[in-house]
Amino acid sequence: MTYFDRLQMSEDEKRDIAFQSIVSLRDTIGIALDRQQPPTYEQAFSVLHEHSPELYDDFTKLITHKNESDTVKFYREKAELRTIKTGAKVEPIDLVNQEIIELSELLSSYRELSDEDKGKKKYINQKLAQLYTAKENLEPRKLTENRILNRDYSKVDRTDLFGEKEFENDFYIDYKLNGEKYLRLRLLHPDKPEHLIGADLVYEQYDIANERVRFVFLQYKTWDNGVLYFSNGNLIKQIQKLKEALCDQNICREGTQSEGGNFRFPCCSGFLRPTDKMQHADSKMISTGYHIPVCIALDMASKQNKIEKNVIKNNSVNHKIFEDLFRLGLIGSRWVTIPNANDLYKKYDIIKPTETIRYFAREFINGN
């Protein structure tokens, strides 16, 4: 039984959470990289597979069956039925490989046939072509030679990094970024899958040389026909928790000029990040990238108990502007000392399993 199989919710609800999580991972990669072209969903799936093959399998079943051939769908169904019959997990790609081997051996065993005659076995060759295509579609996604994140385990000293003891039982991967920057990406998911309600992201810039950190928190939620209703108890609870952990602790208070430049936007550190709903597994993966400050989201909640997509443009920033501003130090928290940040994280269980799938991204830099 996979992770999402254990969730007591509808396929549509599972799909929404899976899509929120993939959008969150795509946003993480976008913040880490300074490129004109945003990362693709395909690349986000590739990184997810490196961190959690189990969640990768769940997500691909829920949201990436678009344009799958009938051959691929046939072997998925066949594998599911074989699994039920035998009680042992059967993978579609294993069934495809078995048939490729069988047909290839049949062709090669007829030595009396010339290569030309073998080539005339029209329908067997057509079937082999379909099987090889299906095999390619079923194989785990792999980043190409132009991979956007390069693993590098040797350059980052892991012995004395901020908060590391809090993470000692969790899996993480270090990636090399441009210049002398590195990204440590960690996936945290709930201990109790049945309590899963969404996805979120904590992204840090960790200044090793000056022993300080700045960060931003993003809470992901799915639009309901272009509206977020605060009558949903989970939504208001999560937004209020962000306010308590960030706004009420004066994290968004302006710092001194010595902490940065002479100009920056308000130090908003918590944002609501609505995502679009996928109507079905064949829907295209497209998501508007609005980022709404927590204080504004709560103000809307108090006035009309909802947020409407068509009225938030003047109260939010899109994902591209958000990524650029954060990289430039013009949005997100002010710089805080490592002990202060560590105390904040411990007090509000920031780096412990919660009821969301959480990506914790730590970008290592050496000074400004």
N, C-alpha and C positions, 0 to 999 in steps of 0.2 A: 504494500500500500504506500503510495507516494504522499508527500507532505500535504498537498492540496486535497487528496482523497479523504483526508481526515477532517476536513472542514465541513461543518454542518451549515451549508449555505448553498444557494443556487449556482448554476454554472455562470450566469451573468454576473453575480457578485464576485465569484472567484476571478472571473476575467477582468473585472474592474480593478481588483487589487493587484493582479499580475501586471496589468498595463501601467498602473501607478508606479509599481516597482521598477519596471523597465524605463519609464520616463525619468524616474529619479536617478537611475544609473546613467542614463544618457546625459542628464543635466550635470551629473558629477564629472563625467569625462569632458563635457563642454567647458566647465569652469576650469578644469586642470589644464586644458590646452588653449593656446592663443592662436586660433586659426579662423579664417574667414568662413570656411565651410563647417557647419555644425557636424558632430559625429552622427552616424547613422544608427538606426535601431539595430541593424545587423551587427554592428560593432558592439553595441551594448549587450546583445545576446552573447557575443563571443566572450566578453569579460565576465558575464554572469556564469558561463560554463566553467571558467577557470576557478570561480569561487564556490559554486554549488551545482554540481551536475544534477542533483535531485530537483532543485528548484528550476533549473534550466529545462529539464524534461517536462515538468508541470506547466511551465509558461509556454513552451512551444506547442504543447497540446491545446492550450486554451486560446492562444492568440496568433499563431503563425501558420495556420493551415491554408491561408490564402494562396491560390494558384497551385496548390498541390495537385499532382496528376491523379487520375483514377488508379494508376498502378500503386502509387504511394499509399493512397487511402485503403486500397485492397489489402496491402500487407500490414498496415496498422490494425485493421479489423481482424485479420487472420492471426496476428500476434496476440491480440487481446483474447480471442477465443482459445488459442493454444494455452495461454496463461491460465485461463479459467479451468480448462480441461486437465492440465497437468499439475496445477498448483505451484508451478515454478515460473519465474519471470521469463518471458520470451520476448526478445527484441525484434522489431520489424526488419532491421538491417541484417540480422542473422538469417532470417528466412530468405531475404533477397540474395545474400551471398551464397546460400545453399543452392538456390536455383541457378545462379550464374555458373557455379562450379559444375552442376549437373549438365547443363546445356553445353558448356564449353567442352566437357569431357566427351559428350556424345559426338560433337563435331570432330574432335581430334581422334576419336577411336576408329573412325572409318578411314583407314589408311588408303583403301583402294580409291577413295574419292580424291580427285585433284583439288588443288586450291580453288580452281575456277568453279568446280562443282559444289564445293563447300560454300562458296560465296553465293551460289544460287539458291541455297536453302533460305528462301526469302523470309518466311515467317519466324523461323528460329532466330535468324539474325535481327529481325525487327524486335523480337521479344528480348534478346540480349541487350539491344540498344535501350529499350525501355527500362530494363533492370539496372543498367549502369547509371542511367539518369536518376532513377529512384534511389539508388545507393548514394549518389552525391547529395540528394536532397535530405536523406535520412542521417547522414553523417553529422556529428557535432560541428557547429560553426567554428571556423578557424579564421583568425585575422590573416590577411594577406601579407606579402612582403612589405607593404606600406602600413603595417600595423601601427595604430596610433599610440599605444602604450607599450613600452619595452620593459620587460622584467629586468630587475637588477638587484640581486640580493647582497652584493658585495660592498656597495658604496655607503650604505646607511648603517651607522652604529646602532645596534638594537639594544645595547646593554643598559643605556641610561636615557630613555626617551620618555617624555611626558605621558604619565598615565599608563605606562606599559603593563604594570602589575595588574591593573584592572582588566587587561585583555589577555592574560597569559593562557587562558583556555580556549581562545577563539582563533579562527583561521584568518590570516591576512596575507596580502601579496604586496610587495613593493614594486613600483614601476619607475623607470627613468623618464623624466620629462626633459624639455629643452634646457640647455645650460646646465647649471649645477642644482637643479631642482628634482625632487623625488615626490612620488605620491604613494602613500600607504593607504590601501583600500581594504576595508573590513566589512563583512556582512554579518549583521546580527538579526536573528529572527526569533520569534517567541518560543519559549519553552513549551507552551501549550498551544498548538496550532489552532485548536477550536476557538481560541480567543482572538484570532487575527482580525484586525479591522482596517488595515491600510498600510501605507508606506511613508517613510520620511527620510530625510537626509541631514546629517551634520557635516559641514565642510569647514575645515580649519586651514589657516596658513600658520605654520609653526616656524617661528624665527629662531633658529638654533643659536646664532651668534649673540643675539640680544636677550635670549631666554624669555620670550614673550609669545603670545598667541592671539590671533583674531579669528572670528568664526561667524557662521551664519547657519540658522536652522530653517529647514523647509518642511512644511507639513503638507502632504499630498491628499487631495480629496477629489471625488468624481462629480462633475456637473450632473444634475438631474434635469435634463431638457433646458440647459442654460441657466440653472438656478442652483445655489447651495442653500439648503434650508437649515437654520440653526435649531429647529425643533428636533433635529437629529442629536440625541444626547451625547453621542461620542464626539461629534464635531465640536460642540461648544466646550466640552470637557478638555479636549486636546488643545484648543486655542487658548483657553484660560490657563492651562498648565504652562504653555509657552510664555504667556504674559507673566506668570508668577516667577518662572525661572529666569527670564531675561529682562523684561521691562521693569518689573518691581524690584529688581536687583541693581537698577541703574546701569545695566550693560549698554543701553542705548544712549546714555549721557555722553555729551561731547567730551573728547579728551583734550589735552593741551596741545599746543602747536608742536611741542617737542616730540609728540607721539606720531606726528604725520606732517602733512603740508599745511599750507595756509588756508586751504579750502577743501571741503568735502560735504556730501549730503548728510542728512541725519543718520546717526549710527544705528539704524534699525537692524536688529539681529535675528528677528523671527518673522517668517513670511508664510502665508497660506498660498499653496501652489495648486490651484484647481487643474484637473486634467479632464479630457473629454472621455465620454463613454464609448466603448466598443459595442456595437449592437449585436455582433455575432463574430464567430471565429474568422469569418472571411472579410471582416471590415479592414480597411486600410488603417495603418497605425499613424494617425495624425493627431497632434495635441497642441492647442493654443498654449502659449507660454506665459501666462499672467502670473506675476508675483505681487501679492497683496500684503502690506505690513500688518502685523498682528493687531496693532492698535486700531487701524482703520477697519479691519475685519470685525473687531468687537464693537466698534462704533456703529457699523451697519447692522450688526446683530441686535443692538439695543434699540435701534430706530425702526427697523422693519422685519427683523427676525429672518433675514435672508440676504443673499448676495446674488445679483443678476449679472450675467456675463455682458449684456449690452450696455451696462452703465458703469463698468469698473475701469475703463481705459484711463480716466483721469485720476484714478486712485491706485495705480499699479504700474509696474514696468515689465516689458516683455523679456523673454529669456535671454536674447542676445545682448540687450542693453544691461540687463542684470549681471551677466557673466563679465562683461567688459568693466563695469563699475566695480565689481568686487575685486577683480584682478588688480585694478588701479588703486585699491584702497579707499574708494569713494563711497562705498556702501558696505553694510555688514558691521560687526561690532568694532569698537575701538580696540587698540592693543591692550591686553591685560597681562598681568604677570602669570607665570605658570602655576604657582601655588593657588592664586585666586581662582583661576579657571578650573584647576583640579578640584578645589573645594566645591565649586558650583556644580560640576559634573557629578560628584559623589552625593551631594545633597539632593539633587533632583533625578538621580538614577539615569543620567544621560547615556552612560555607556554600559547599561545592563539590558538584558533582553526585556522587551516591552510587548505591547499588544500590536505592534506594527513590525513590518519588515524594514529594518533600518540600515542604511549605508553610512558608515563612518569613514570619512575621507580626511586624511591628514597630509597636507602639502608641506614639505620641508623646504625652507629657503634659508639663505645665509645673509641676513640683513636686507635692507631696502635695495 
